[in-house]
């Protein structure tokens, strides 16, 4: 009985944690590039650093626009083909 209660608590916590992910759209105003990520780190110099959800590359931007988005918009963003470079 005690084991099943512990297992249920662990599974409940896992569902709660996975359901609370935060998604971001990061735009680079100068180049017009748009990125999608789940984690943003601010550097000491004021830049933002994150892992792009589409390419897996680590990106650092000095100037950016960050917007929190829902999981549907995130999934749509990372599944779109890359825009041609200007």
Helices and strands as residue ranges (DSSP letters): H 2-18, E 23-27, E 34-37, E 40-42, E 48-51, E 58-61, E 65-69, H 71-79
